[in-house]
Amino acid sequence: MSVLVIGSTGIVGPHVVRALRARGVHTRVFTRDPQRALRLLPEGTDIRCCTPHLQSSLLDAADGLDAAFLLTPDDPRSTDIQLEMIRVLRRTGVRIVKVSGTTAAVTPDGPEATRRHWEVEQVLTHSGQPFVVLRPCTFMQFLIDRIVLPILRDTGKVIDPLGPAGINYIDARDIGECGAEALMDPRWVGHTLALTGPRAVTFDEIAEQVGARIGRTVETVKLTPWELRRQFQKRGMAWWEADHFRELFGLFRQGLAEPVSPDVDRLIGRRPTGLDEYLRTHAAFESADTIAAWKDTEAWPADGGVIDTAQREHARGQMA
């Protein structure tokens, strides 16, 4: 069997490639950054470059293959990009496995970014092309590595935009395993599969687990979704992406990301990785120097440095 992976150099793609290679599948990737692919992917991966002539380069890359994994970066143009790729791939007859968004948010009236996924899903499911849709919940690698730990390093605290609600985070490595199985096994054609962890986790629980790893109590700072958006923009996130998280976490505050799906177990035959296990084995907690730095509370601003009073007032004004 031979498979094409589109989106091989982000959080999920390398795990899909590794899972396929571990199963003995000939794996070809389609990328705009072949040098990054060389650094991240297993030796011997067939790397094809996406040129400005998308249609011809994608058609060449997909030639002779059985299935394609479709994942593109979150971007306001992602609908058009994915639909163009689907149009090209329809000419090859390959089975398409598309990574979408969190099930609760992929609706015609959901947040803008997940509405884009909904639109692409509608076209794909009515295209006549063999397909599988994977709908993972929020990635642990994104939440912990790009949100929780950087803010903890800077402020000594964990932000909490959800209050008592939880999210069923999933490990990107599990998504990679599920993606490989969906690409290889034709039983899943026509299915839309929700990928979650084993249980929903609150930010208070995350703070407690992180605190246990570094040996001190970690406080949470309660934020509204609008305050969260402001905090993300302050840290350099594009406004449209920060606004996506405002919308998404507004839904999650209602508990819509808490349900547990059995689909990971159905796909790979085991329980998904839990957030506690992810934190126990996280490389960031293996360094004594890092843990010592996180214990040094004198290095942090007295107010936690997360969001100041003026920012709170501005955010509340945005909600009025």
DRENFI-815590 format. One record per residue (C-alpha): residue number from 1; residue in three letters; x, z, y. Coordinates in pm, 1 decimal. Layout:
# residues N
SITE    k    r      east        up     north
SITE  NUM  ALA         X         Z         Y
...
//
This chain:
# residues 320
SITE    k    r      east        up     north
SITE    1  MET       0.0       0.0       0.0
SITE    2  SER     111.3     -71.3     359.0
SITE    3  VAL     -18.1     100.3     672.0
SITE    4  LEU      16.2      50.7    1049.0
SITE    5  VAL      28.2     360.0    1272.1
SITE    6  ILE     -65.0     311.9    1637.4
SITE    7  GLY      25.4     623.2    1834.2
SITE    8  SER     324.9     739.6    1633.7
SITE    9  THR     525.9     934.1    1892.4
SITE   10  GLY     287.2    1198.6    2025.8
SITE   11  ILE     169.0    1532.3    1887.2
SITE   12  VAL     -10.6    1391.4    1581.3
SITE   13  GLY     145.4    1051.9    1502.9
SITE   14  PRO     480.5    1170.1    1362.1
SITE   15  HIS     296.6    1394.1    1114.9
SITE   16  VAL      85.5    1099.8     997.7
SITE   17  VAL     400.5     892.6     943.7
SITE   18  ARG     575.1    1173.0     753.8
SITE   19  ALA     269.4    1232.3     534.4
SITE   20  LEU     246.5     862.3     450.2
SITE   21  ARG     617.4     831.5     376.4
SITE   22  ALA     601.6    1141.6     154.5
SITE   23  ARG     330.7     962.2     -46.8
SITE   24  GLY     546.3     654.7     -89.4
SITE   25  VAL     342.4     436.7     148.3
SITE   26  HIS     516.2     156.7     337.2
SITE   27  THR     464.2     263.7     697.6
SITE   28  ARG     492.8      42.3    1003.5
SITE   29  VAL     447.7     176.9    1356.1
SITE   30  PHE     340.0      -3.5    1670.8
SITE   31  THR     490.8     151.1    1983.1
SITE   32  ARG     589.4      89.5    2343.7
SITE   33  ASP     890.2     319.6    2302.3
SITE   34  PRO    1095.7     217.4    1997.3
SITE   35  GLN    1386.7     445.1    2094.8
SITE   36  ARG    1161.6     750.2    2091.7
SITE   37  ALA    1019.7     635.8    1758.6
SITE   38  LEU    1371.0     613.7    1615.9
SITE   39  ARG    1438.7     974.3    1724.2
SITE   40  LEU    1111.8    1121.0    1595.9
SITE   41  LEU    1027.2     931.1    1278.8
SITE   42  PRO    1179.9     935.3     930.7
SITE   43  GLU    1467.3     700.5     864.6
SITE   44  GLY    1350.2     368.8     726.9
SITE   45  THR    1020.3     359.5     918.4
SITE   46  ASP     933.0      -0.6    1008.8
SITE   47  ILE     916.2      -0.4    1390.7
SITE   48  ARG     742.5    -281.8    1579.2
SITE   49  CYS     741.0    -301.3    1957.9
SITE   50  CYS     424.7    -343.2    2164.5
SITE   51  THR     499.0    -618.2    2415.8
SITE   52  PRO     305.9    -705.9    2734.0
SITE   53  HIS     129.5    -963.4    2514.5
SITE   54  LEU     -71.9    -697.4    2330.8
SITE   55  GLN    -287.1    -924.4    2120.2
SITE   56  SER      -9.1   -1134.3    1973.0
SITE   57  SER     229.5    -841.5    1915.1
SITE   58  LEU     -40.8    -628.0    1751.0
SITE   59  LEU    -155.9    -916.8    1534.7
SITE   60  ASP     201.1    -969.2    1415.2
SITE   61  ALA     247.1    -596.0    1349.3
SITE   62  ALA     -74.3    -575.4    1143.8
SITE   63  ASP      -0.4    -884.8     938.2
SITE   64  GLY     -23.2    -819.2     564.0
SITE   65  LEU    -119.8    -450.7     596.4
SITE   66  ASP    -409.7    -263.5     436.9
SITE   67  ALA    -507.1      -3.8     696.3
SITE   68  ALA    -437.7     101.5    1055.1
SITE   69  PHE    -431.2     445.3    1217.9
SITE   70  LEU    -560.2     423.1    1577.0
SITE   71  LEU    -460.1     689.7    1828.4
SITE   72  THR    -378.6     622.2    2192.6
SITE   73  PRO    -282.7     865.2    2471.8
SITE   74  ASP    -557.6    1030.5    2670.8
SITE   75  ASP    -592.8     798.2    2967.7
SITE   76  PRO    -877.0     674.2    3192.8
SITE   77  ARG    -812.4     326.5    3045.9
SITE   78  SER    -822.0     439.3    2682.6
SITE   79  THR   -1164.3     287.0    2611.3
SITE   80  ASP   -1051.7     -60.2    2715.0
SITE   81  ILE    -718.1     -25.1    2532.6
SITE   82  GLN    -875.9      86.7    2205.8
SITE   83  LEU   -1154.5    -171.1    2218.6
SITE   84  GLU    -899.8    -447.8    2270.4
SITE   85  MET    -700.9    -321.2    1972.9
SITE   86  ILE   -1013.7    -308.1    1756.9
SITE   87  ARG   -1097.5    -667.0    1852.2
SITE   88  VAL    -750.1    -775.1    1740.4
SITE   89  LEU    -760.0    -571.5    1419.1
SITE   90  ARG   -1100.3    -717.2    1324.9
SITE   91  ARG    -920.3   -1048.2    1274.1
SITE   92  THR    -707.5    -889.5    1001.7
SITE   93  GLY    -976.0    -706.6     801.1
SITE   94  VAL    -773.1    -384.5     783.7
SITE   95  ARG    -943.3     -47.5     742.3
SITE   96  ILE    -927.8     140.6    1075.1
SITE   97  VAL    -889.4     518.2    1089.7
SITE   98  LYS    -963.2     626.3    1446.4
SITE   99  VAL    -879.7     967.0    1588.7
SITE  100  SER   -1157.1    1076.5    1821.6
SITE  101  GLY   -1238.9    1401.8    2002.6
SITE  102  THR   -1402.3    1734.5    1919.6
SITE  103  THR   -1738.7    1673.7    1748.9
SITE  104  ALA   -1940.0    1889.7    1989.3
SITE  105  ALA   -1811.3    1689.9    2286.8
SITE  106  VAL   -1830.7    1331.9    2151.0
SITE  107  THR   -2175.3    1250.1    2286.5
SITE  108  PRO   -2310.1     999.8    2539.2
SITE  109  ASP   -2345.3    1279.5    2794.7
SITE  110  GLY   -2030.2    1479.5    2708.6
SITE  111  PRO   -1715.1    1517.8    2919.3
SITE  112  GLU   -1576.6    1189.7    3049.0
SITE  113  ALA   -1278.3    1173.8    2812.1
SITE  114  THR   -1492.4    1236.3    2503.8
SITE  115  ARG   -1759.3     994.5    2627.1
SITE  116  ARG   -1484.4     732.0    2604.3
SITE  117  HIS   -1437.3     824.9    2238.9
SITE  118  TRP   -1813.3     804.1    2184.8
SITE  119  GLU   -1821.7     451.9    2328.7
SITE  120  VAL   -1536.5     333.6    2106.9
SITE  121  GLU   -1699.5     494.9    1802.3
SITE  122  GLN   -2024.0     306.8    1871.7
SITE  123  VAL   -1844.1     -26.1    1879.2
SITE  124  LEU   -1633.4      52.7    1572.3
SITE  125  THR   -1921.3     176.6    1356.2
SITE  126  HIS   -2128.5    -135.4    1433.7
SITE  127  SER   -1842.0    -382.9    1407.2
SITE  128  GLY   -1860.4    -448.9    1035.0
SITE  129  GLN   -1496.7    -340.3    1007.0
SITE  130  PRO   -1416.3     -78.0     740.1
SITE  131  PHE   -1359.4     245.3     933.5
SITE  132  VAL   -1309.7     620.4     918.5
SITE  133  VAL   -1347.7     844.5    1224.9
SITE  134  LEU   -1153.7    1171.8    1243.2
SITE  135  ARG   -1277.2    1425.2    1498.8
SITE  136  PRO   -1018.4    1703.4    1528.8
SITE  137  CYS   -1079.2    2013.9    1732.9
SITE  138  THR    -814.3    2123.5    1986.8
SITE  139  PHE    -456.5    2095.8    1853.8
SITE  140  MET    -264.7    2420.5    1806.8
SITE  141  GLN      49.9    2240.8    1924.9
SITE  142  PHE    -116.0    2157.0    2255.1
SITE  143  LEU    -278.9    2494.2    2313.5
SITE  144  ILE      14.6    2714.8    2213.7
SITE  145  ASP     316.5    2500.6    2304.0
SITE  146  ARG     191.5    2339.8    2625.0
SITE  147  ILE     -47.0    2600.1    2767.7
SITE  148  VAL     -15.0    2952.3    2626.5
SITE  149  LEU     362.8    2986.9    2588.5
SITE  150  PRO     470.4    2819.4    2917.6
SITE  151  ILE     230.1    3039.1    3116.0
SITE  152  LEU     337.4    3345.4    2918.1
SITE  153  ARG     702.5    3270.5    3000.0
SITE  154  ASP     621.9    3240.7    3370.8
SITE  155  THR     371.9    3522.7    3413.2
SITE  156  GLY     381.0    3751.4    3110.2
SITE  157  LYS       9.3    3691.8    3054.7
SITE  158  VAL    -226.2    3464.5    2863.1
SITE  159  ILE    -498.1    3278.5    3050.2
SITE  160  ASP    -851.6    3300.7    2909.5
SITE  161  PRO   -1103.2    3037.4    3022.0
SITE  162  LEU   -1352.9    3112.0    2741.0
SITE  163  GLY   -1434.0    3483.6    2749.8
SITE  164  PRO   -1591.0    3591.7    2417.8
SITE  165  ALA   -1619.6    3235.1    2282.4
SITE  166  GLY   -1362.4    3096.3    2041.0
SITE  167  ILE   -1217.0    2758.9    1943.1
SITE  168  ASN   -1149.0    2637.1    1592.1
SITE  169  TYR    -796.3    2512.3    1659.2
SITE  170  ILE    -631.7    2278.5    1408.7
SITE  171  ASP    -264.4    2229.4    1325.3
SITE  172  ALA    -148.5    1872.8    1399.8
SITE  173  ARG      35.5    1876.8    1067.4
SITE  174  ASP    -300.3    1912.2     891.8
SITE  175  ILE    -435.5    1621.0    1095.3
SITE  176  GLY    -137.8    1417.3     974.6
SITE  177  GLU    -217.2    1499.8     611.5
SITE  178  CYS    -586.3    1418.6     664.0
SITE  179  GLY    -498.6    1092.7     837.2
SITE  180  ALA    -278.1     986.3     547.2
SITE  181  GLU    -553.6    1056.9     294.7
SITE  182  ALA    -815.9     871.7     501.4
SITE  183  LEU    -582.1     571.3     526.5
SITE  184  MET    -505.8     564.6     155.1
SITE  185  ASP    -837.7     653.7      -9.4
SITE  186  PRO   -1125.7     403.5      31.1
SITE  187  ARG   -1376.7     676.9     -59.8
SITE  188  TRP   -1379.8     784.6     303.2
SITE  189  VAL   -1482.2     447.0     448.4
SITE  190  GLY   -1785.5     486.2     672.4
SITE  191  HIS   -1739.0     862.9     714.2
SITE  192  THR   -1702.3    1061.4    1035.5
SITE  193  LEU   -1504.3    1375.6     952.5
SITE  194  ALA   -1473.2    1690.6    1165.1
SITE  195  LEU   -1130.5    1855.4    1137.0
SITE  196  THR   -1110.6    2225.6    1222.8
SITE  197  GLY    -910.6    2531.5    1136.6
SITE  198  PRO   -1043.8    2803.4     902.6
SITE  199  ARG   -1208.9    3006.4    1180.9
SITE  200  ALA   -1264.8    3018.5    1554.5
SITE  201  VAL   -1018.0    3225.4    1759.7
SITE  202  THR   -1065.2    3378.6    2106.2
SITE  203  PHE    -796.1    3396.7    2373.9
SITE  204  ASP    -801.4    3776.4    2345.4
SITE  205  GLU    -703.6    3733.2    1978.5
SITE  206  ILE    -429.2    3489.1    2076.8
SITE  207  ALA    -291.3    3742.6    2325.7
SITE  208  GLU    -302.8    4013.9    2058.0
SITE  209  GLN    -121.9    3796.1    1803.1
SITE  210  VAL     141.0    3682.5    2053.0
SITE  211  GLY     190.6    4043.3    2160.7
SITE  212  ALA     249.6    4144.3    1800.0
SITE  213  ARG     518.1    3877.3    1771.9
SITE  214  ILE     707.8    3986.2    2084.6
SITE  215  GLY     650.4    4359.7    2050.8
SITE  216  ARG     440.7    4442.4    2355.9
SITE  217  THR      82.9    4429.6    2481.0
SITE  218  VAL      -7.3    4093.3    2638.8
SITE  219  GLU    -288.4    4093.0    2892.6
SITE  220  THR    -532.9    3807.5    2942.8
SITE  221  VAL    -633.9    3669.0    3280.3
SITE  222  LYS    -997.8    3558.6    3284.5
SITE  223  LEU   -1048.8    3220.7    3450.6
SITE  224  THR   -1352.4    3004.3    3510.4
SITE  225  PRO   -1325.7    2636.1    3407.8
SITE  226  TRP   -1280.2    2544.7    3774.9
SITE  227  GLU    -996.5    2794.9    3809.4
SITE  228  LEU    -844.3    2653.8    3493.3
SITE  229  ARG    -846.8    2306.4    3644.7
SITE  230  ARG    -673.1    2437.2    3956.3
SITE  231  GLN    -411.4    2614.5    3744.3
SITE  232  PHE    -338.3    2299.8    3542.6
SITE  233  GLN    -305.1    2089.3    3857.1
SITE  234  LYS     -71.3    2350.2    4004.4
SITE  235  ARG     146.1    2301.3    3695.6
SITE  236  GLY     162.4    1925.6    3746.7
SITE  237  MET    -122.7    1797.9    3530.7
SITE  238  ALA    -297.3    1483.5    3662.0
SITE  239  TRP    -627.2    1561.6    3831.5
SITE  240  TRP    -832.6    1355.1    3585.3
SITE  241  GLU    -678.2    1533.4    3287.3
SITE  242  ALA    -722.7    1876.0    3445.8
SITE  243  ASP   -1085.1    1787.7    3518.2
SITE  244  HIS   -1129.7    1685.8    3154.9
SITE  245  PHE   -1027.4    2036.1    3049.1
SITE  246  ARG   -1263.7    2185.1    3306.8
SITE  247  GLU   -1551.2    1995.0    3147.4
SITE  248  LEU   -1435.7    2059.4    2791.2
SITE  249  PHE   -1380.9    2432.9    2830.5
SITE  250  GLY   -1714.8    2455.1    3007.6
SITE  251  LEU   -1871.2    2337.0    2680.1
SITE  252  PHE   -1649.2    2558.5    2468.9
SITE  253  ARG   -1760.6    2868.0    2665.9
SITE  254  GLN   -2101.6    2808.7    2504.0
SITE  255  GLY   -1950.9    2848.4    2156.7
SITE  256  LEU   -1975.1    2478.6    2070.1
SITE  257  ALA   -1619.0    2466.1    1930.0
SITE  258  GLU   -1668.0    2759.1    1691.6
SITE  259  PRO   -1830.3    2596.2    1382.3
SITE  260  VAL   -1606.8    2559.7    1075.6
SITE  261  SER   -1600.9    2221.4     900.7
SITE  262  PRO   -1517.2    2180.4     529.2
SITE  263  ASP   -1370.7    1833.0     584.5
SITE  264  VAL   -1001.1    1929.7     587.7
SITE  265  ASP   -1042.1    2091.4     245.2
SITE  266  ARG   -1238.2    1786.9     123.4
SITE  267  LEU    -963.4    1549.3     238.1
SITE  268  ILE    -646.4    1729.6     132.1
SITE  269  GLY    -769.2    1982.7    -122.2
SITE  270  ARG    -660.7    2300.1      54.2
SITE  271  ARG    -762.0    2539.5     328.3
SITE  272  PRO    -649.0    2435.5     677.3
SITE  273  THR    -369.4    2628.0     847.1
SITE  274  GLY    -487.8    2922.9    1054.1
SITE  275  LEU    -364.9    3004.6    1404.1
SITE  276  ASP    -217.8    3332.7    1279.4
SITE  277  GLU      -4.0    3142.9    1028.3
SITE  278  TYR      99.0    2892.8    1295.9
SITE  279  LEU     215.1    3174.6    1524.3
SITE  280  ARG     393.4    3359.8    1242.7
SITE  281  THR     610.7    3056.9    1171.2
SITE  282  HIS     653.9    2933.3    1531.1
SITE  283  ALA    1015.9    2862.9    1623.4
SITE  284  ALA     970.2    3017.7    1969.1
SITE  285  PHE     949.0    3364.1    1814.5
SITE  286  GLU    1265.0    3330.8    1605.8
SITE  287  SER    1502.6    3383.6    1899.5
SITE  288  ALA    1583.9    3744.5    1989.9
SITE  289  ASP    1685.3    3633.0    2341.2
SITE  290  THR    1348.8    3465.5    2396.4
SITE  291  ILE    1156.8    3769.2    2276.4
SITE  292  ALA    1369.0    3994.4    2500.0
SITE  293  ALA    1294.0    3773.4    2800.5
SITE  294  TRP     920.1    3794.6    2731.7
SITE  295  LYS     948.7    4173.9    2720.0
SITE  296  ASP    1119.4    4188.5    3061.7
SITE  297  THR     807.6    4254.3    3269.8
SITE  298  GLU    1013.0    4312.4    3587.4
SITE  299  ALA    1085.9    3937.9    3594.6
SITE  300  TRP     719.6    3851.0    3657.5
SITE  301  PRO     513.9    3857.7    3979.3
SITE  302  ALA     306.7    4173.4    4025.7
SITE  303  ASP     -16.5    3968.2    4033.1
SITE  304  GLY      75.7    3779.2    3717.2
SITE  305  GLY     139.0    3461.1    3913.9
SITE  306  VAL    -148.8    3283.4    3743.2
SITE  307  ILE    -397.2    3221.9    4019.9
SITE  308  ASP    -410.2    3380.7    4362.5
SITE  309  THR    -710.1    3494.3    4569.4
SITE  310  ALA    -719.1    3180.9    4785.0
SITE  311  GLN    -725.1    2964.4    4476.4
SITE  312  ARG   -1011.2    3169.2    4330.2
SITE  313  GLU   -1215.8    3127.1    4647.6
SITE  314  HIS   -1142.5    2753.4    4655.6
SITE  315  ALA   -1245.4    2716.2    4290.6
SITE  316  ARG   -1567.1    2911.4    4343.8
SITE  317  GLY   -1643.7    2694.8    4646.1
SITE  318  GLN   -1609.6    2388.3    4423.5
SITE  319  MET   -1879.6    2530.0    4196.3
SITE  320  ALA   -2128.3    2597.2    4476.9
//
